[in-house]
Amino acid sequence: MTVGRALTLLLVLVLPGCISAPASFHGNGPIPKPINLQIPLRDFGMTGTLSQKVIGSFRGKKKTLRFEVELTQKKLAVVALTSLGLPVFSLTYDGTNSTIKTEMKGALLPPPAWILDDILIANAPKAALSNALDRAGYRLDSSPTRRQIIDAEGHTVMHIDYSAPARSSWGSDLKLVDEMLKYRLTVTTLKKTRQATIQ
């Protein structure tokens, strides 16, 4: 799969699952299923690209990847690359369904299916994200510099801290902590584009 340049966030190993109640994961046993958010891409109200450096910590390992992300009104496409430019995985998402292709086996870090959720949670407009989380049985608690995802029992399953308040969350530098899968991401945007679309 090829992509322009684009959006951003995580790292490798599983197929997308169905929505399920979050279960804490402590590094052993089967990996729980992602939220599997469904956000119509038109709800972003824009098209754009991101080129980002993502540093992830998972199961005691740390890895740095480059993410190239492209958002159009029809698809969100992501390619994860090593520092040498070798593809690790790619994914595409049409607002409902996603396709994931793993290029490099054993590049341990969170599964691509989780990465898609992370990208949507970090970059989607607040209203669109809140509606999608409600449909999935979660809720959003947010401020100009933080987003927290709360499950039905009131537990925080993820939080994202942005480096500074911004008019748009698209491509903002951030730190993400996933309490379900126990991983951390630090995302730095190297280059981004953004163009509003007519709704």
Stockholm file with secondary structure:
# STOCKHOLM 1.0

chainA/1-199         MTVGRALTLLLVLVLPGCISAPASFHGNGPIPKPINLQIPLRDFGMTGTLSQKVIGSFRGKKKTLRFEVELTQKKLAVVALTSLGLPVFSLTYDGTNSTIKTEMKGALLPPPAWILDDILIANAPKAALSNALDRAGYRLDSSPTRRQIIDAEGHTVMHIDYSAPARSSWGSDLKLVDEMLKYRLTVTTLKKTRQATIQ
#=GR chainA/1-199 SS CCCCSCCCCCCCCCCCCCCCCCCCCCSSSSCCCCCCCCCCGGGGCEEEEEEEEEEEEETTEEEEEEEEEEECSSCEEEEEECTTSCEEEEEEECSSCEEEEECSTTCCSSCHHHHHHHHHHHHSCHHHHHHHHHHHTCEEEEETTEEEEECTTSCEEEEEEESSCCSCCTTCCEEEEETTTTEEEEEEEEEEEEEECCC
#=GC SS_cons         CCCCSCCCCCCCCCCCCCCCCCCCCCSSSSCCCCCCCCCCGGGGCEEEEEEEEEEEEETTEEEEEEEEEEECSSCEEEEEECTTSCEEEEEEECSSCEEEEECSTTCCSSCHHHHHHHHHHHHSCHHHHHHHHHHHTCEEEEETTEEEEECTTSCEEEEEEESSCCSCCTTCCEEEEETTTTEEEEEEEEEEEEEECCC
//
